[in-house]
Amino acid sequence: MDPIPSDPNKKTIVVLGSGWASTSFLKAIDTNLYNVVVVSPRNYFLFTPLLPSCTVGTLDFRSLVEPIRFITRHKANEVKVYEAECTEINATKKEITIVVLGVGAQSQTFGIKGVEEYGCFLKEVWDAQKIRTKLMDCIETAAFPGQSQEEIERLLHMVVVGGGPTGVEYAAELHDFLVDDLTAWYPELAGKVKITLVEAMPNVLPAFSKQLIDYTESTFKEQHIDIHTKTMVKEVKEKEIVVQRPDGKVDAIPYGLLVWATGNTSRPLVKNLMAQYPEAQNVRRGLVVDDWLRMSGTQDIYALGDCTATKYAPTAQVAAQQGKYLARVFAQLHATEHYEAEIENAATEEEKAKKLRKLQKAQDIKPFHYSHQGSLCYIGSDKAIADLPLGPGNLASGGVATFAFWRSAYISNIFSARNRWLVITDWTKKTFWGRDISRE
């Protein structure tokens, strides 16, 4: 059955972005109540937690993407999707009724010279493809006859900057690729590859318990992954990074591949919008919102996910819950307007009182409350760590059994049966035939 076309008598929600927050909102919003328009520079949702697996061929990137039109086609009413980038929001001359901002964030470089030119980020599909190409370039070049020993060592030194989950999981995936596949296909290089993780903080994975941090660091030590904590990157050059050690000493570290996974910063679109409300939008790291996810200083702009500055960590888990919550808020806002109109047209006092009770219930919109379901991270060698809420405390676990839980948890959180099947198929292919080492 074809979806019902948009209704000019309904209010219109314009959703910017197609990440975790926006897609969760789209899945939950009732299109019988509102017209919905999606504007995003990519026409798909990307399951980002498994993106590090794409960089080494464990998963095909198409297994992690789901076209937005696949999601919206099941809606009762038409959802218009435009593959375009929003470059400006004029809140004073708006031509739309409601804006929902879920444009996410971009990689934080801290203004360090050379990062944009020589580093590889890990937020989008094209980032993973770039890393994979660069990785195979380094390996094939190192295997080419006539290279000096010094150049081979540089080419085979893979540096990851950032000790959060993304950086740790990428280092882990890279280690598995080197152990499982490089040994078989490039035996002359296998023992020469070096992985280094650079983190400015005192330890990796600061959101996890000390027990799991220690377990991760000891596992990385067994895997010969070097961790340099309290080490700040000062400059990135084409073939080396300049770092400052904890003792203040400045060193140059040669590298072949540099993956930059240090966190987020606001996109230009968000910065421009913040500049329109300087008094209310005074936090540099993102849009300030109230407890109902309404952008401070406005009445009809809502923001959620990584583009906001809240007390919650910028994770997929937070964004997904915010998207579902905001869909419920809009359902209550619609009900409020509906009952207000019915009260005005009520024929009797009894009917009016009945509608008033329904109105009061609809107006009772609870603020957003985040329910933490736990933190997971893959650390290589078929091991993972999990920090899970359990009663008054947390359950911390790590190892092969936790890796099985990590896989099942991620599979259950993938939005569609189609993508679940594709990921499981990729894992099965990798188990029997190894990773694809071809360079695209």
N, C-alpha and C positions, 0 to 999 in steps of 0.2 A: 504494500500500500504506500502510495506517495505521501510524503509529509505535507501537512497543511501549510499553505503559504503564510508569510508574515502578515500580521494584522495591524493596520495603521492606528487603531484605537488603543493598542497596548503600548506600554513603555518598552523602550529598547535598552538592552544591556549590551555594551560593547566590551569584549574581553580581549585584552592585549597580551599576547604570548600563548604558548602551547606547552608549557612545562608542567611540573607536578601540580602546582596550585591551580593553574587555569584548567588543566584537564580534569582534575578531581571536581572542580566546580561545574564544568560542562557535563560531566556524567551525572551529577546530582540535581542540576537545575531543572525546574518544571517549565518546559517550553509552552505549556498551556497558559501560563501566567504572563510570560514576557516574550518579546521578540529577542533573539540572540544573534549577535554578529561576532565573529572571531577574526582578529587581525594578527597575523604572526609571520615573521620572515621565514619560518620553516612550516611546512604543512603537515607536520607529524609530531607525535609525542615520543620522547626518547627516555628509555629506562636507564637513567644515569648510573645507578649503583653498580651495574655490570659493565660499564664502559671500559674500565681498565682491561677487561678480558679481550676486548676487540683489538687492542694495540699489539697483541702478540699472536692473534689468530685463533685463540681459544673459542671465541664466538664470532659469528659474522655480524657486522653492524646492522644488517637488515632484520636480524632476529630481535633487536632491541627497539626498533622503531615501529610505531603504529600510526598510520595516517589519521589525521583529525576527522576526516570525512567518514572513516570507519566507525568512529565513536559517535558522531552526530547523526548518522543515518538512522539510528534506532530511536531517535527522538520523535515524539508525536507531531511536533511542528517544525517547520523548516529552520535550520540553523545555517546562516550564510557564513562561508569561510573564505577569507581573502589572504592569499600568500603575499604579504607586503610588510614593509617595515614602517612603523609609526615613528616619525621623526620629531613631531611636536604635538603638544596638547595645549590648546587654548581654552582654559577653563572658564574664561569670562565670556567668550563668544561661542560657546558650545552649540553644536547642532545635534547632540545626542542627549539622551536623558540620564543615563547612568554609565559610568566607566568603571571597569574592574581591571586593575593593573596587576598582571602576573608576568612581567617581562624578565624576571630573574635578575641576575647580576653578571658581571664579567670578571675575568681573573684579575686579582690584585697584583700589581707589579711594584707597588710602593715607590714608584718613580725611579726605580733602579735602571741605570743606563744599560741598554743592550738586551733587555729581557724580551721586548717586543720583536726585535730583529732576529735573535738567535735561539730563544727558548721555544719549547713546544708546550702549549697549554693542554688541559684535559677536561673540557666541559662539553664539547659538541662532537658529533660524528666525524666531521672533517678534522678535528684535532686528533682523534684516534687514528684516522687514516694517515695523517701526516707523520705521527709518531711511528707507525708501522713501516712506512716507506723509509723514514730516516734511519730506523733501526736496521733494516735490511741493507740499506746503503752502507752503513758502517761495517756490517759483517762482511758483505761482499767485497768492499774495498780493502778491508784488512786481509782477506783471503787472496787478494790479487798479488801475483809475484812481484818482487822487487821493492816491497815496502820496508822501510827501516823499522827496527824494533821499537824505537821511540814512537813512531807514527802508529804502529799496530797497537801499542798500549793506549795511546790517546783514543783511537777509533773505538776500542773495545772497553772504554771507561764510560759507563752509563751513570749519569748523575740525576738524582731526583731531589728537587728543592721543595720542602714542605712535608712535615711529619704528621699531618692529619690522615683520616681514613683514605682519601684519594691517593696521596703520596705513598702510603704504606701498601695499599692494595696494588698499586702499579709496580712497586719494587718487588712485591711477592709474585705477581704474574710474570714479570720479567725473569725472576729467578727460576720459576718453573719452566719457562720456555728454554732457558739456557741449559738446564739440567736434562729436560725430557727430549728436546729436539735438536739443540745445537750440538750436543755430544754425538748424536747419530749422523748428522749431515755435515758438520764442520769439526771433525775430531781434532784437527790441528789447532783450532782456536778455543776449544772448550775450556781449557784451564787458564786461558789468558783474559777472559772477560771479568770485569770488576764492576760491582754496583755500589754506589755511595749515596746515602740519604743525608741531606743537610737540613737541619732544623734550628731556628733561632731560639726556640723555647728550651727549657731544661730537659724536656723529654718528649718523645713522640706520643701521639694519641692522648692529649690532655683530658679528653672527655671520658676516658676509661679509668677504671680503678688501678691503683698502683700495682696490684697483683698481676693484672693483665698487661700493663705496660712492661713490667719486668719480664713476663713470659714472652711478649713480642720481641723485646730486645735480645733475650737469650736465644730465641728461635732464629732471629736474623744473624746473630753471631755464629750459630751452627751452619747457617747457609752462606756464610762469608760475605754478608752484606754489611758494609761499614756504616755506622751511624755517627754523625758528627752533630751533637747538640750544642746549644749555646754558641752557634756559629752563624754569623750574619753574612749574607752575600752583599758585596759592595758594588760590584760591576760584573756584567756579563760580556765577554768578548766572543769572537767567532769560534775560537778553539779552546778557550779556557774561561773559568770563572774566578773572580777575585773575592776571597772571603776573609773575614776577620775572626780569628780564633778567640776562645774565652779569655786567653791571657793577653789579648790585644794585638797579637802578631797577625800580620797580613800575609796571606799565601795565595798563589795562583794554582788552580787545579785544572789540568788539561781534561777535556772531555770529548767524546764523539757525539753523544746524544744528551740533551738537557731537557728534562721534563719539569715544568714549573707548576706546582700544585699548592699554592700558598694561601688560598682563600679568595674572597670576593670583594668587589667594589661596585659602586653604582654605575649603571649605564648612563650615557649622555642624556637620553630621554628623561630619565628619572631626575638627574641633576637640574635639567631645565625646568621641570615641573616644580621641584623644590624651590627654585629661585623665584617662582611666582608667589610663594607664601613664606617669605623669609622669617616672619615672626613665629609661625607654627611649625615650620619645617627647619629645625635648627640642629639636627643630628646628621653628621656628614655621611654616616655609613648606610643611610637609606631613608625611606619615607616613614615618618612618624604616623602611627595609626592609633585610634582609640581601642577600647576593649571589644568593640564590635567590628573592627577592621576598617572603619571609615577613616580616610585620610584626614589628619588634623588640619583645620582651617577650611575644610570644604563640607558640603552637605551631600554630594552625590558622586563622589569618587571613592572607591574602595580599593585597597591594595593588600596583597597577600604574597607569601613566599619570600624568596631571597631579595626582592627589591625593597623590602620593609626593614625598619630598624625596631626590633622588639626584644623582649627578654629571652626569646627562644633562639636556639641554635639554627643556622640556615641549613636545615636538612630536608630531604624529601618527605620524611615522616611528618614534620611540622606543616609543610606546604600542603600535603594531601589532606590533613585534618582541617586546615583552614579553608580549603576549597569546598569540602563537604559542609562545613559550618556555614559559610557564606551563602550557599544555596538555600539552607534552612532559613537564614535571616531574610532573604528576599521573599521566600514563601510567606513568612509572617508579615512582612511589610505590605505585601499584596493583600493579605487577609485583613490587615488593619484598614486599608483604604476601602476595601469591600464592605466591611461592617460599618464604617463611618457613613458610607452612602446609604446603607440600608436603614440606619437609625434615623436619618433625615426623612426617609420615606415611610417610616413605620406608621401603620394605621392606628394602633392602640398603644396605650402606655405599657401594657403587659408585653406586647411584642417588642417595644422599644427597650424595656428592661432586659429582656432575653438577649437581644442583640448587643446590648451594652456589656453584658457579662462575657459574651464571646469576644467583643472588642478588647476588653481588659486582658483577656487571656492572650490574644494575638499581640497586644502591645508589650507583654512581658517577655522581651527578648533577652535571653541570658547572654552574658559576655562570653567570648571565646575562652575555652579551657583546653589546654593541651594535655593529652594523656600519653605519657612516654611509654612506648612499648619495648624499649631496650635498644642497645647499640650493638652492631655486628661489624666485624672486619675480617677479611681474609688475609692471612699472613704467610701463605706459601706452603709448599710441601704437603698439600691436602690437610692443612690445619687452619682453624679460624678461632676467633675469640668472640665471646658474647657477654655483655653486661646487661642482665635482665632484671626488671623490678620484680621482687618477690616478697609480698607482705610488707613489713616495715623496712626491710633492707633490700639488698640487691644480690642476685646470684651471678657470680663470676665464673666462667668456664672457658676452657681452651683445649684444642686438640683436634683429633680426627673426627670424633663424635660431634663436636661443635661445628666442624666443617659440613657435615651432613645436615645439621640443623640450619646452618647458614644458607645452603643451597635450597632447602625446602622453604625457608622463610622468603627468600627472594622470588622463587617460583610462584608462591602464593600471592605475592604482591604485584606480579606482572598483571596488567589490566585485562588482557584478552587470552582466551584459550589458544588462539592462533600463535601468539608470541611465546606462550608457555611451551607449546609443542616445539617451536623452532629452537628455543634455548636448550631444551632437553635433547633434541636431535644433535645440536652442535656439541654438547658435552659428550654424547655417545660417540660421535665421529672422532672427536679428539682422543677419547680413551682407546679406540681401536686402531686409528690410523695416524694419530699425532696431529700437530698443527700444520696449517698451510704456511710454507716458508717462501712462497712466491712473492716477488716485489711487483706491485701494480704500477 
